[in-house]
Amino acid sequence: MSRIAILSALALLLSACGNDASNRQVASSNYFDNTGRDDVLSGGVKMIPITTSKGTFNVWTKRIGNNPRIKVLLLHGGPAAGHEYLEAFDSYFPGEGIEYYYYDQLGSSYSDQPDEPELWNLPRFVEEVEQVRLALNLDQNNFYLYGQSWGGILAIEYALKHQQHLKALVISNMMSSIPAYNEYAAKVLMPAMDQTVLAEIKKLEATGKNDDPRYMELLIPNFYVHHILRLPAEQWPDPVNRTFKHLNTKIYALMQGPSELGAGGKLVNWNRTADLKNITVPTLVIGARHDTMDPAHMEMMARQVNKGRYVFCPNGSHMALYDDQQVYFEGIIQFLRDVDGDKM
């Protein structure tokens, strides 16, 4: 190769590198552009009034970034666990230019926590999400709904009623049937436990002593570190610990039931498997090998929806966003990019 050719190639390479750096700078500038935003003063936080049969209450939301095409509303688990454990998204979404919203559902963390048992039911939570969507100006051109665990139930219910407003859906670590989940827990998870420990846990549950310190002393080393978050409990990330600390146990027990080895409460008969075929928006389902939820069932869910994709986290559990983080977030980000690029 001649010296002129080498110099020309080098100049083109340097130019390309310069353009890439320039593009990243422009993208970064756009991502943090708050022009016209009404939440600048509060750093992205917006309290949204929610109308209910028991009056109007406020829920807390927080926007990160700016992207007119990809806006992800995050539905946390629980019920009533709060947004904090989802803060792992901060390590991945900003670098990809994805706009996303933390949101504490009514009864959780920074949102109002009215003592109104009639409010804690699925239809009202679905309408709450719709009111939040409207307040945040999300629509079918940019609205991506993500739900983890209980948030996955809520996301499925929202999609079945309001999917005309959705661009795409992400269901993380949640089966489409509570009876199927309870069967999986009884036939797969519990038989794998130390049976002496399991017997003591069941005895505590049978006598209504779920708030006895012994209950969690048994659950954490014998169940949680195997199926909830596969790290030694003393190494659990701060956002996870804060979530457990702030859990509204009254709402949690009412809807999910007091047992940690299955679900009961108001959700005990919830089953939307037969309705998955009615979800027509692109849908990502995320399962994990060690989850409390059956990964084979979640793979089936991805086949039942019209435009489904399944991401399997081989090292993950119920909080695969922590214990199989790279696989988890690479899967979500690729899905968002493919939907945005009309590749689904």
C-alpha positions as CSV (number, residue, x, y, z in Angstrom):
1,M,0.0,0.0,0.0
2,S,1.3,3.4,-0.9
3,R,2.0,6.1,1.7
4,I,-0.8,8.2,0.2
5,A,-3.3,5.3,0.5
6,I,-2.2,4.7,4.1
7,L,-2.5,8.4,5.0
8,S,-6.0,8.5,3.3
9,A,-7.1,5.4,5.2
10,L,-5.9,6.9,8.5
11,A,-7.6,10.2,7.8
12,L,-10.9,8.3,7.2
13,L,-10.5,6.3,10.4
14,L,-9.8,9.4,12.5
15,S,-12.8,11.1,10.8
16,A,-15.1,8.2,11.7
17,C,-13.9,8.2,15.3
18,G,-14.5,11.9,15.5
19,N,-18.0,11.4,14.0
20,D,-18.8,8.7,16.5
21,A,-17.6,10.9,19.4
22,S,-19.6,13.7,18.0
23,N,-22.7,11.6,17.6
24,R,-22.4,10.3,21.2
25,Q,-22.1,13.9,22.4
26,V,-25.2,14.9,20.5
27,A,-27.1,11.9,21.8
28,S,-26.0,12.6,25.3
29,S,-27.0,16.3,24.9
30,N,-30.4,15.2,23.6
31,Y,-30.9,12.7,26.4
32,F,-30.5,15.3,29.0
33,D,-32.5,18.0,27.2
34,N,-35.3,19.2,29.5
35,T,-36.7,21.7,27.1
36,G,-40.5,22.0,27.7
37,R,-40.5,19.5,30.6
38,D,-42.6,20.4,33.6
39,D,-40.5,18.3,36.1
40,V,-37.2,20.1,35.7
41,L,-37.4,21.8,39.1
42,S,-37.8,18.5,40.9
43,G,-35.2,16.5,39.0
44,G,-37.8,14.5,37.1
45,V,-40.1,13.8,40.0
46,K,-43.8,14.3,39.5
47,M,-46.6,13.6,41.9
48,I,-49.6,12.5,40.0
49,P,-53.1,12.8,41.4
50,I,-55.1,9.5,41.2
51,T,-58.9,9.6,41.3
52,T,-60.4,6.7,43.2
53,S,-63.8,5.7,44.7
54,K,-62.3,6.8,48.1
55,G,-61.1,10.2,46.9
56,T,-58.0,11.6,45.2
57,F,-54.5,10.4,46.3
58,N,-51.0,11.2,44.9
59,V,-48.5,8.7,43.4
60,W,-44.8,9.4,43.0
61,T,-43.0,9.1,39.6
62,K,-39.5,10.0,38.5
63,R,-38.4,10.5,34.9
64,I,-34.8,9.6,33.8
65,G,-33.6,10.9,30.4
66,N,-35.3,12.1,27.3
67,N,-36.2,10.0,24.2
68,P,-39.3,10.8,22.2
69,R,-39.5,7.2,20.8
70,I,-38.7,4.9,23.8
71,K,-40.3,5.7,27.1
72,V,-40.5,2.8,29.6
73,L,-42.8,2.9,32.6
74,L,-41.5,0.5,35.3
75,L,-44.1,-1.5,37.4
76,H,-42.6,-2.8,40.5
77,G,-43.5,-6.0,42.3
78,G,-45.0,-6.8,45.6
79,P,-47.8,-5.8,45.6
80,A,-46.7,-2.6,47.5
81,A,-42.9,-3.2,47.3
82,G,-42.0,0.2,45.8
83,H,-39.6,1.1,43.0
84,E,-36.3,1.0,44.8
85,Y,-35.1,-2.4,43.8
86,L,-35.4,-1.5,40.2
87,E,-32.7,1.1,40.5
88,A,-30.4,-1.3,38.8
89,F,-31.9,0.2,35.6
90,D,-29.7,3.2,36.2
91,S,-26.6,1.2,35.3
92,Y,-27.9,0.4,31.8
93,F,-30.7,2.5,30.4
94,P,-29.0,6.0,30.4
95,G,-26.1,4.6,28.4
96,E,-28.5,3.4,25.8
97,G,-30.5,6.7,25.6
98,I,-33.7,5.1,26.9
99,E,-36.1,7.3,28.8
100,Y,-37.7,5.5,31.8
101,Y,-40.0,6.2,34.7
102,Y,-39.8,5.0,38.3
103,Y,-43.3,4.8,39.8
104,D,-44.5,3.9,43.3
105,Q,-48.0,2.4,43.0
106,L,-50.6,3.7,45.4
107,G,-49.9,2.3,48.8
108,S,-46.1,2.0,48.2
109,S,-43.0,3.9,49.4
110,Y,-43.2,7.6,48.3
111,S,-46.8,7.5,47.2
112,D,-49.8,8.0,49.4
113,Q,-50.7,5.0,51.6
114,P,-54.4,5.3,52.4
115,D,-55.9,2.8,54.8
116,E,-58.7,1.9,52.4
117,P,-59.0,-1.9,51.8
118,E,-61.5,-1.5,49.0
119,L,-58.7,0.1,46.9
120,W,-56.5,-2.9,46.7
121,N,-57.9,-4.8,43.7
122,L,-56.6,-5.4,40.2
123,P,-59.1,-3.3,38.2
124,R,-58.4,-0.2,40.3
125,F,-54.6,-0.7,39.9
126,V,-55.1,-1.0,36.1
127,E,-57.0,2.3,36.0
128,E,-54.3,3.8,38.2
129,V,-51.7,2.9,35.5
130,E,-53.9,4.4,32.9
131,Q,-54.1,7.7,34.8
132,V,-50.3,7.7,35.2
133,R,-49.9,7.1,31.5
134,L,-52.1,10.1,30.7
135,A,-50.3,12.3,33.1
136,L,-46.9,11.4,31.7
137,N,-48.1,11.9,28.0
138,L,-47.2,8.4,27.0
139,D,-48.9,6.9,23.9
140,Q,-48.8,4.1,21.3
141,N,-45.8,5.7,19.6
142,N,-43.5,5.5,22.5
143,F,-45.1,3.7,25.5
144,Y,-43.2,0.6,26.7
145,L,-44.7,-1.0,29.8
146,Y,-42.4,-3.2,32.0
147,G,-43.7,-5.2,34.9
148,Q,-41.7,-7.4,37.3
149,S,-43.3,-10.1,39.5
150,W,-46.6,-8.6,40.7
151,G,-45.9,-5.8,38.2
152,G,-46.1,-8.5,35.5
153,I,-49.6,-9.3,36.6
154,L,-50.5,-5.6,36.4
155,A,-48.8,-5.2,33.0
156,I,-50.7,-8.2,31.6
157,E,-54.0,-6.8,32.9
158,Y,-53.3,-3.4,31.5
159,A,-52.4,-4.7,28.1
160,L,-55.6,-6.7,27.9
161,K,-57.7,-3.6,28.6
162,H,-55.6,-0.7,27.2
163,Q,-53.1,-2.1,24.7
164,Q,-54.2,0.4,22.1
165,H,-52.0,2.9,24.0
166,L,-49.0,0.5,24.1
167,K,-45.9,0.3,21.8
168,A,-44.7,-2.9,23.5
169,L,-44.8,-5.0,26.7
170,V,-42.2,-6.6,29.0
171,I,-43.3,-9.3,31.5
172,S,-40.5,-10.2,33.9
173,N,-40.4,-13.1,36.3
174,M,-44.2,-13.7,36.3
175,M,-46.3,-16.6,35.3
176,S,-49.7,-15.9,33.7
177,S,-51.5,-18.1,36.3
178,I,-51.4,-18.1,40.1
179,P,-52.8,-21.6,40.3
180,A,-50.0,-22.8,38.0
181,Y,-47.4,-20.9,40.1
182,N,-48.7,-22.6,43.3
183,E,-48.6,-26.0,41.7
184,Y,-44.9,-25.3,40.6
185,A,-44.1,-24.3,44.2
186,A,-45.7,-27.4,45.6
187,K,-44.3,-29.9,43.1
188,V,-40.8,-28.4,42.4
189,L,-39.7,-25.8,44.9
190,M,-40.8,-27.2,48.2
191,P,-39.7,-30.8,47.6
192,A,-36.2,-29.5,46.9
193,M,-36.0,-27.8,50.3
194,D,-34.7,-29.3,53.6
195,Q,-37.9,-31.0,54.7
196,T,-37.3,-30.4,58.4
197,V,-37.0,-26.7,57.6
198,L,-40.1,-26.8,55.4
199,A,-42.1,-28.4,58.1
200,E,-41.2,-25.7,60.6
201,I,-42.0,-22.9,58.0
202,K,-45.4,-24.5,57.3
203,K,-46.1,-24.8,61.1
204,L,-45.4,-21.1,61.5
205,E,-47.7,-20.3,58.6
206,A,-50.5,-22.6,59.9
207,T,-50.4,-20.8,63.3
208,G,-50.4,-17.3,61.8
209,K,-46.8,-16.6,62.9
210,N,-45.5,-15.2,59.6
211,D,-44.3,-12.1,61.4
212,D,-42.3,-14.2,63.9
213,P,-38.6,-13.4,63.3
214,R,-38.0,-17.2,63.1
215,Y,-40.0,-17.2,59.8
216,M,-37.5,-15.1,57.9
217,E,-34.6,-16.7,59.7
218,L,-35.7,-19.9,58.0
219,L,-36.7,-18.5,54.7
220,I,-33.7,-16.4,53.8
221,P,-31.0,-19.1,53.9
222,N,-33.3,-21.9,52.8
223,F,-35.4,-20.3,50.1
224,Y,-34.6,-16.6,49.4
225,V,-30.9,-17.1,48.5
226,H,-31.8,-19.9,46.2
227,H,-34.9,-18.5,44.4
228,I,-35.3,-14.8,45.2
229,L,-31.8,-13.4,44.9
230,R,-28.9,-15.8,44.5
231,L,-26.3,-13.9,46.6
232,P,-25.4,-14.2,50.2
233,A,-28.0,-12.2,52.1
234,E,-25.2,-9.9,53.5
235,Q,-24.3,-9.0,49.9
236,W,-27.7,-8.0,48.8
237,P,-27.6,-4.6,47.1
238,D,-28.8,-1.6,49.0
239,P,-31.8,-1.0,46.6
240,V,-33.1,-4.5,47.4
241,N,-32.7,-4.1,51.2
242,R,-34.5,-0.7,51.1
243,T,-37.4,-2.3,49.2
244,F,-37.9,-5.0,51.8
245,K,-37.6,-2.4,54.5
246,H,-40.3,-0.2,53.0
247,L,-42.7,-3.0,51.9
248,N,-46.3,-2.3,52.8
249,T,-47.0,-5.7,54.4
250,K,-50.7,-4.9,55.0
251,I,-51.4,-4.6,51.2
252,Y,-49.0,-7.3,50.4
253,A,-50.7,-9.9,52.6
254,L,-54.1,-8.8,51.5
255,M,-53.4,-9.4,47.8
256,Q,-50.6,-12.0,47.6
257,G,-51.3,-13.7,50.9
258,P,-49.0,-14.2,53.9
259,S,-47.1,-17.2,52.7
260,E,-43.7,-16.8,50.9
261,L,-43.9,-20.3,49.4
262,G,-46.8,-19.5,47.1
263,A,-49.6,-17.0,46.5
264,G,-53.0,-16.6,48.1
265,G,-55.1,-13.6,49.0
266,K,-57.1,-11.8,46.4
267,L,-54.8,-13.1,43.6
268,V,-55.2,-16.8,44.5
269,N,-57.4,-17.6,41.4
270,W,-55.9,-15.1,39.0
271,N,-55.3,-16.8,35.6
272,R,-54.8,-15.1,32.2
273,T,-53.1,-17.9,30.3
274,A,-56.1,-18.4,27.9
275,D,-56.1,-14.6,27.2
276,L,-52.5,-14.2,26.2
277,K,-53.5,-14.7,22.6
278,N,-55.3,-11.4,22.8
279,I,-52.1,-9.5,23.4
280,T,-51.1,-8.2,20.0
281,V,-48.3,-5.7,20.8
282,P,-44.7,-7.0,20.8
283,T,-44.1,-8.7,24.1
284,L,-40.9,-9.8,25.8
285,V,-41.2,-12.4,28.6
286,I,-38.2,-13.0,30.9
287,G,-37.7,-16.1,32.9
288,A,-34.8,-17.5,35.0
289,R,-33.6,-21.0,35.8
290,H,-33.8,-20.6,39.6
291,D,-36.9,-18.4,39.7
292,T,-39.8,-19.0,42.1
293,M,-41.7,-18.9,38.8
294,D,-41.6,-21.8,36.3
295,P,-39.3,-20.8,33.4
296,A,-40.9,-23.3,31.1
297,H,-44.3,-21.7,31.7
298,M,-42.9,-18.2,31.0
299,E,-41.4,-19.6,27.7
300,M,-44.8,-20.8,26.8
301,M,-46.3,-17.3,27.5
302,A,-43.9,-15.9,24.9
303,R,-45.3,-18.3,22.3
304,Q,-48.9,-17.6,23.2
305,V,-48.8,-13.9,22.6
306,N,-48.9,-12.7,19.0
307,K,-45.4,-11.2,18.8
308,G,-43.5,-12.8,21.6
309,R,-39.9,-13.2,22.5
310,Y,-38.4,-15.1,25.4
311,V,-35.2,-14.3,27.3
312,F,-33.9,-17.0,29.6
313,C,-31.5,-16.1,32.4
314,P,-29.5,-19.3,33.1
315,N,-27.9,-18.1,36.3
316,G,-30.9,-16.0,37.5
317,S,-33.6,-16.2,40.1
318,H,-36.7,-14.1,40.8
319,M,-34.4,-11.0,40.8
320,A,-32.5,-11.9,37.7
321,L,-31.9,-8.2,37.2
322,Y,-29.3,-8.6,39.9
323,D,-28.0,-12.2,39.8
324,D,-27.9,-12.6,36.0
325,Q,-27.7,-8.9,35.2
326,Q,-25.9,-8.9,31.9
327,V,-28.2,-11.4,30.2
328,Y,-31.2,-9.7,31.7
329,F,-30.5,-6.1,30.5
330,E,-28.9,-7.1,27.2
331,G,-32.2,-8.9,26.5
332,I,-34.4,-6.0,27.4
333,I,-32.3,-3.4,25.5
334,Q,-32.2,-5.5,22.4
335,F,-35.9,-6.0,22.5
336,L,-36.5,-2.2,22.9
337,R,-34.2,-1.5,20.0
338,D,-35.8,-4.1,17.7
339,V,-39.3,-2.8,18.4
340,D,-38.1,0.7,17.8
341,G,-36.6,-0.4,14.5
342,D,-39.7,-2.4,13.4
343,K,-37.9,-5.7,13.7
344,M,-40.6,-7.4,15.7
